[in-house]
Amino acid sequence: EDKVVQSPLSLVVHEGDTVTLNCSYEVTNFRSLLWYKQEKKAPTFLFMLTSSGIEKKSGRLSSILDKKELFSILNITATQTGDSAVYLCAVIMDSNYQLIWGAGTKLIIKP
Amino acid sequence: NAGVTQTPKFQVLKTGQSMTLQCAQDMNHEYMSWYRQDPGMGLRLIHYSVGAGITDQGEVPNGYNVSRSTTEDFPLRLLSAAPSQTSVYFCASRRVFEDYGYTFGSGTRLTVV
């Protein structure tokens, strides 16, 4: 069965800390992996990763994919209270372009 | 450019009632989908469509119907609401062969009592 597993399920850190969120996957036809941030409403797109070892970066956020070990990480440096959200990982299937979603990591940043 | 518009934002139903969640997009996206999101379970695909007149079931289709008569609209129907359908529902659309271009609606919080 195809699945995407995120860890930890929740994380509480203090402002200024660096966090690493994990996403591992087992799918039969991997195409690419997506990271989304979800605050109170709809998920918003962060990164798409297709190739191993190439870091994607946007400000204090970065992400990388390891297609050999079947996982991705999302790093957030110098965290701010505005980073508090649920971070979702999803894998796009190559066969039908469907998404398989992880359960998300709830990140809480304390001031 | 409105993107994906979902209505209503909130709804309370009694068990056995029926209703339709509306979803409309103005980006000419071929692919439209409905997800439900429950605590600790991420997003689960209910139904999807790759174009007008074409629909298919996702992971959790039971209790829901869809139709796609136009490219723009993809309504989700609950024929006889059950408490297990209490959830947050998201409509999302994209170009069929675009990897990352998912655009989400703002969601509908549905409570069935």
Interface residues (C-beta under 8 A of the other chain):
Chain A: V4 L9 R31 S32 L34 K41 A42 P43 T44 F45 M48 T50 L88 A90 I92 Y97 Q98 L99 W101 G102 A103 G104
Chain B: Y31 G40 M41 G42 L43 R44 L45 Y48 G58 F90 V96 F97 D99 Y100 Y102 F104 G105 S106 G107
